[in-house]
Amino acid sequence: MITKERIEEIAGKYPICQYDFLKTKDLVFSEQVRYICKTECPRYGKSWSCPPATGTVAQCKERCLKFEHVFVFTTVAEVEDIANMDHTLPTRQAHEEVMRSICQEISKEAQEVLGLSTDSCDFCKRCTYPDAPCRHPEIMKPCIESYGILVTDAAEKAQIDFFCDSQTVTWFSMIFFR
């Protein structure tokens, strides 16, 4: 059985900026978050890590509430201008590697793990959705927002800074465990 202390020990090997543990019952799941995915994200309906492939918000909430706790953490990256997506988005890869590594280590000791990450999976050049199963289900981690989770609320409850400044990108992930 994995403990919070053991997760802290695992996480301590990685360049994490801030973290905390929240009770899953304290997370806010919102249809509004999903609406934003649908109306504003170009990856909606094009990836296994995004809606509608992730299921309804109610189904996602049910999956998350099977766990009592969630490990919420951030990494940061320095950029010239956070608004310049050509420079900002590539910094996400380092966070994704950290997230997958921590998730993998926790999985070795936990009964069950569910990892949610920063954005739509971009591991493959072209996602197989909806024509064929995911090529790498062991690597693909759904987006936090795809589950309808209000990240700003979770950050506030965890006392994690959501926005630092115009040169610092803050990447969030959540790992549900038991």
Long-range contacts (C-beta under 8 A, 24 or more apart in sequence): 1-109, 1-110, 1-111, 2-106, 2-109, 2-110, 2-111, 2-177, 4-69, 4-71, 6-109, 7-71, 7-106, 7-175, 7-177, 10-102, 10-105, 10-106, 11-71, 11-73, 11-102, 14-75, 14-98, 14-101, 14-102, 15-75, 15-98, 16-73, 16-74, 16-75, 16-98, 17-73, 17-74, 17-75, 17-76, 17-170, 18-73, 18-74, 18-158, 18-160, 18-161, 19-71, 19-72, 19-73, 19-74, 19-158, 19-160, 20-72, 20-73, 20-158, 20-159, 20-160, 21-69, 21-70, 21-71, 21-72, 21-158, 22-69, 22-70, 22-72, 22-154, 22-157, 22-158, 23-68, 23-69, 23-70, 24-64, 24-65, 24-67, 24-68, 24-69, 24-70, 24-176, 25-65, 26-157, 27-64, 27-70, 27-149, 27-150, 27-153, 27-154, 28-149, 28-150, 28-153, 28-154, 29-57, 29-60, 29-61, 29-64, 29-147, 29-148, 29-149, 29-150, 30-57, 30-148, 30-149, 30-150, 31-57, 31-148, 33-57, 33-145, 33-148, 33-149, 33-150, 34-145, 34-146, 34-148, 36-145, 37-143, 37-145, 37-146, 41-120, 43-119, 43-120, 45-129, 45-130, 46-120, 46-127, 46-129, 47-120, 47-121, 47-127, 47-129, 48-121, 48-127, 48-128, 48-129, 48-134, 48-137, 48-140, 48-142, 49-117, 49-120, 49-121, 49-140, 49-141, 49-142, 49-143, 49-146, 50-120, 50-142, 50-143, 50-146, 51-146, 53-129, 53-130, 54-142, 54-143, 54-146, 54-147, 57-147, 57-148, 60-146, 60-147, 60-148, 60-149, 61-147, 61-148, 63-114, 63-147, 64-114, 64-147, 64-149, 64-176, 66-112, 66-176, 66-178, 67-112, 67-114, 67-176, 67-177, 67-178, 68-178, 69-176, 69-177, 69-178, 70-174, 70-175, 70-176, 70-177, 71-106, 71-174, 71-175, 71-176, 71-177, 72-154, 72-155, 72-158, 72-160, 72-172, 72-173, 72-174, 73-102, 73-172, 73-173, 73-175, 74-160, 74-161, 74-170, 74-171, 74-172, 74-173, 75-170, 75-171, 76-164, 76-168, 76-169, 76-170, 76-171, 77-168, 77-169, 77-171, 78-167, 78-168, 78-169, 79-167, 79-168, 79-169, 80-167, 81-166, 81-167, 82-165, 82-166, 82-167, 82-168, 82-169, 83-166, 88-169, 91-169, 91-171, 92-118, 92-119, 92-169, 92-171, 95-171, 95-173, 96-141, 98-173, 99-141, 99-173, 99-175, 100-139, 100-141, 102-175, 103-141, 103-175, 106-175, 106-177, 110-177, 110-178, 111-178, 112-177, 112-178, 113-175, 113-176, 113-177, 114-175, 114-176, 114-177, 115-141, 115-173, 115-174, 115-175, 115-176, 116-141, 116-142, 116-143, 116-144, 116-146, 116-147, 116-149, 116-173, 116-174, 116-175, 116-176, 117-141, 117-142, 117-143, 117-144, 117-173, 118-143, 118-144, 118-171, 118-172, 118-173, 119-143, 120-146, 141-173, 144-172, 144-173, 144-174, 149-174
